[in-house]
Amino acid sequence: MAEKVTAGRDQLGQFAPKFAQLNDDVLFGEVWAREEELSTRDRCIVTVTALMASGVLDSSLQFHILNAKNHGVTAQEIAEILTHAAFYAGWPKAWAAFRMAKEVYEG
């Protein structure tokens, strides 16, 4: 993840500065940067799956689906990932994730 993420500071910097700093500098600045251990593309797949499984079916999931697309995950691959995860994470969650993925990949 080459570009510097500032979403935490942009959205929560005044209200929760420490959380914003951890989000931007640690999660996205350090963890996502460990590309020798796991590629950004693979981290995108793991993140989409984890968010769907956790029931985080909001703009966070949409952002990470788009991030997956931008890092080379094809529409066919995301469909297969979500189909596979549906059996472990829940069918209704998969439906919601599919609606978002369809919007991202067709948009």
N, C-alpha and C positions, 0 to 999 in steps of 0.2 A: 504494500500500500504506500506508494511513493509520495502522494500528496499529503500535506499536513492537514490533519483533521482539527477543526475548531468548533465543531457543533456543540460540545459541552460548554465552552466559554460563551459562544454566541447565544445559546438558549438559557443557560443556567448560571453563567458566570457571576452575576450580581447576587443571585439568590443562594446558590450553593457552590461557592468557588472551589472548594476542595474536591467535591465530586466532579466538577467540570474539569479540573486539572487532571484527576485520575483517568477520566474518560479519554481526554485528548492526548495526554502524554504517556500514560501507562498502557491502557487498553489498545488504543490505535497507534500510539507512538512506539511502544516497545513490543507488545504481544503480536500485533499484526505484522510487525517488521521482521519477525523471525522466519524469513523465507527459506533459509537453509534447512530448517527443521520441518516446515510444512509450507507448501506454496500458497500464495494469496488465493489462487483459484480453489484449492482444496479447503482453505479456511472459509471461503465464501460458502461452499457446499455444507460444511459443518455448521456454520452459523445459521443458514437458512433452515436446516433440519432442526437445530436446537430451538430456534425461535418458534417454528411451527409446533414442535413437540410440547413446548412450554405453554402454548396457547397465546403467544405474543403475536397477535394477528392485526397489528396496527401499522403505522408508518415505518416502524423499525423493520418489520419484515419486508415491507415494500422496498425500503432503501437497500436491504441486503440482497433481495432478489435482483434489483437493478445492478448492484455491485457485482453479483455473480455473473450476470449477463456481460457486464463491462470487462470481466476478467476471463471471458471465453467459455462460460458454461452455456451450452446451446439450449434452445427451447426443448428439444427432444430429451436432453439430459436432465433439465429441471423437472420435466414431466415424469421421467423415470424415478428421479430422486424423491419427488413428492408422493408418487404412487407407492414406492417401497416404504417410505416413512409412514404412510397412512395406516398400515397394518400394525405398526408399533405405537404410533402417537395418537391415532384416532381419526376416524373417517370425517367427522364434521370439521376438524382442524384442517385436514387436507383439502376439503372443499373450499374453505376460506383462502387457503394458500394458493390453490389453483386459480381462483378468481383474480388474485393479485398478480400471479405469474403471467396469466393470459394477458392482463392489461399491460404489464411491463413489456412483454415480448411482442405484443401486437402494436404497441404505442410508439 
